[in-house]
Amino acid sequence: MSKPVDRRDFLRTTTIAAATAGLASLRSESQSPNAQATAATPLPTRELGKTGQRVSILGLGGEHTLSKEGTDAEAEAIIARALELGVTYFDTAQLYYPSEKYLGQGLKGRRDTVFLSTKIDPRDPEEAKPLIERSLTLLGTAQVDNLNIHRVRNLEDVDRITKKGGLLDLVHKMKDEGVCRHIGISGHYTAEALIALMRRGDFTFVLLPVNPTDTHMSPFESARREARSRGMGVIAMKVAARGRFFKECGVARMDGLLTYALSQDVDVAIVGAETVAHVEDNVRIAKSFQPMSTEAQHKLEEEMKPHTSIGNFYKPGGAGWLD
Ligand SMILES: NC(=O)c1ccc[n+]([C@@H]2O[C@H](COP(=O)([O-])OP(=O)(O)OC[C@H]3O[C@@H](n4cnc5c(N)ncnc54)[C@H](OP(=O)(O)O)[C@@H]3O)[C@@H](O)[C@H]2O)c1
């Protein structure tokens, strides 16, 4: 594996690092050549929370092409290419069907070499239990590395999740039975809900939004800090606002967005892919990752400010609610 990027090290160097992937990389009109993704340079890794395990700083998201029916060949190619290029963190969910099925097929024979995280959505334990068992079947594994409680929305939701005999009790019981190694939480609606749930349970990971517009609207930074104060691993998503920065905001390239996300205090950034070329491009960026300077981060946040509503589309008041 490559020279590891240690979280403490890169945060220490953030203020002095060159702003190599700032605004210019967002403005560029042309897609960078993907050839570098095939080079022998390994993907950098970081320690995943306090698990003692290292994973690639870039993870593959289980939505987009992987969550569409009838995209078997494309999904297979995306997963195979990600594995080939050294991606070792894979995120999926019961709700993203057929993503778990594609990953089960694509990770065959490689299960032990990757960190596999899935999610459970229903709050009713009777409904959730068979769906968790189905996830294992589809994924072709007896145990996932992490099981996230999916889409934590608000304080009422936290009450539902944590009530006696509720979903949280079920996932702990299933963890004791060996169904998962860790329990995590994910959400993109409000930081307050994630923080409230962290304070009521014992979780290893949180998956939350990280992009340069987050700071302008109900930021999730407080949830990141709360997670770190509890020794939890932090996984970034919404790096490209589900691709909306490209389609609706005129952002031309992923470089600045992914480098920005990886320059925050996160262990992994998971990015969804429509094509193999997306995987290759994201691997290229992750391989050449250098922390963005604080100054360049602030400049990027200001430049992206007009896109705050789209970049936070999943929050109350954002441009389109993704439930
Ligand atoms: N827990 C939750 O609540 C939750 C919710 C949503 C997602 N997720 C997870 O997070 C993952 C990421 O989803 P996200 O919503 O955060 O999306 P994202 O990663 O911000 O955006 C992914 C989209 O960006 C575009 N893209 C990716 N790489 C690119 C590149 N190098 N150049 C140009 N375009 C590129 C593609 O879309 P286009 O080609 O369409 O532009 C791709 O589908 C999902 O796959 C899923 O695993 C979790």
The ligand as a Tripos MOL2 file, in Angstrom:
@<TRIPOS>MOLECULE
LIG
   48    52     1     0     0
SMALL
NO_CHARGES

@<TRIPOS>ATOM
      1 N1        -27.0630    7.6420    3.8190 N.am      1 LIG1
      2 C1        -27.6740    8.4650    3.0380 C.2       1 LIG1
      3 O1        -28.5980    9.1330    3.4690 O.2       1 LIG1
      4 C2        -27.2310    8.5610    1.6240 C.ar      1 LIG1
      5 C3        -27.9550    9.3290    0.7430 C.ar      1 LIG1
      6 C4        -27.5140    9.4410   -0.5370 C.ar      1 LIG1
      7 C5        -26.3450    8.7750   -0.9290 C.ar      1 LIG1
      8 N2        -25.6590    7.9890   -0.0820 N.ar      1 LIG1
      9 C6        -24.4240    7.2690   -0.4790 C.3       1 LIG1
     10 O2        -23.5000    8.2310   -0.9310 O.3       1 LIG1
     11 C7        -23.0300    7.8370   -2.2270 C.3       1 LIG1
     12 C8        -22.7130    9.0570   -3.0150 C.3       1 LIG1
     13 O3        -23.9530    9.6820   -3.3430 O.3       1 LIG1
     14 P1        -24.0850   11.2360   -3.3430 P.3       1 LIG1
     15 O4        -25.5250   11.5410   -3.3250 O.co2     1 LIG1
     16 O5        -23.1920   11.7460   -2.2800 O.co2     1 LIG1
     17 O6        -23.5360   11.5960   -4.7940 O.3       1 LIG1
     18 P2        -22.1330   12.2200   -5.1860 P.3       1 LIG1
     19 O7        -21.0680   11.2440   -4.8740 O.co2     1 LIG1
     20 O8        -22.0620   13.6050   -4.6560 O.co2     1 LIG1
     21 O9        -22.3320   12.3350   -6.7640 O.3       1 LIG1
     22 C9        -22.2110   11.2170   -7.5800 C.3       1 LIG1
     23 C10       -22.4800   11.6140   -9.0130 C.3       1 LIG1
     24 O10       -21.5460   12.5990   -9.4390 O.3       1 LIG1
     25 C11       -21.1880   12.3570  -10.8030 C.3       1 LIG1
     26 N3        -19.7390   12.0630  -10.8080 N.ar      1 LIG1
     27 C12       -19.0460   11.2070  -10.0070 C.ar      1 LIG1
     28 N4        -17.7390   11.2510  -10.2740 N.ar      1 LIG1
     29 C13       -17.5770   12.1530  -11.2620 C.ar      1 LIG1
     30 C14       -16.4460   12.6460  -11.9460 C.ar      1 LIG1
     31 N5        -15.2180   12.2420  -11.6550 N.pl3     1 LIG1
     32 N6        -16.6470   13.5790  -12.9070 N.ar      1 LIG1
     33 C15       -17.8870   14.0270  -13.1980 C.ar      1 LIG1
     34 N7        -19.0020   13.5930  -12.5780 N.ar      1 LIG1
     35 C16       -18.8440   12.6640  -11.6150 C.ar      1 LIG1
     36 C17       -22.0410   11.2200  -11.2680 C.3       1 LIG1
     37 O11       -23.3280   11.7140  -11.6710 O.3       1 LIG1
     38 P3        -23.7360   12.2980  -13.0740 P.3       1 LIG1
     39 O12       -22.9990   11.5550  -14.1330 O.co2     1 LIG1
     40 O13       -25.2170   12.0660  -13.0710 O.co2     1 LIG1
     41 O14       -23.3770   13.7560  -13.0110 O.co2     1 LIG1
     42 C18       -22.2850   10.4750   -9.9960 C.3       1 LIG1
     43 O15       -23.3990    9.6510  -10.0440 O.3       1 LIG1
     44 C19       -24.1760    7.0160   -2.8220 C.3       1 LIG1
     45 O16       -23.7380    6.2250   -3.8850 O.3       1 LIG1
     46 C20       -24.5930    6.2630   -1.6230 C.3       1 LIG1
     47 O17       -23.7140    5.1740   -1.4300 O.3       1 LIG1
     48 C21       -26.0850    7.9000    1.2000 C.ar      1 LIG1
@<TRIPOS>BOND
     1     1     2 1
     2     2     3 2
     3     2     4 1
     4     4     5 ar
     5     4    48 ar
     6     5     6 ar
     7     6     7 ar
     8     7     8 ar
     9     8     9 1
    10     8    48 ar
    11     9    10 1
    12     9    46 1
    13    10    11 1
    14    11    12 1
    15    11    44 1
    16    12    13 1
    17    13    14 1
    18    14    15 2
    19    14    16 1
    20    14    17 1
    21    17    18 1
    22    18    19 2
    23    18    20 1
    24    18    21 1
    25    21    22 1
    26    22    23 1
    27    23    24 1
    28    23    42 1
    29    24    25 1
    30    25    26 1
    31    25    36 1
    32    26    27 ar
    33    26    35 ar
    34    27    28 ar
    35    28    29 ar
    36    29    30 ar
    37    29    35 ar
    38    30    31 1
    39    30    32 ar
    40    32    33 ar
    41    33    34 ar
    42    34    35 ar
    43    36    37 1
    44    36    42 1
    45    37    38 1
    46    38    39 2
    47    38    40 1
    48    38    41 1
    49    42    43 1
    50    44    45 1
    51    44    46 1
    52    46    47 1
@<TRIPOS>SUBSTRUCTURE
     1 LIG1         1 GROUP 0 **** ****
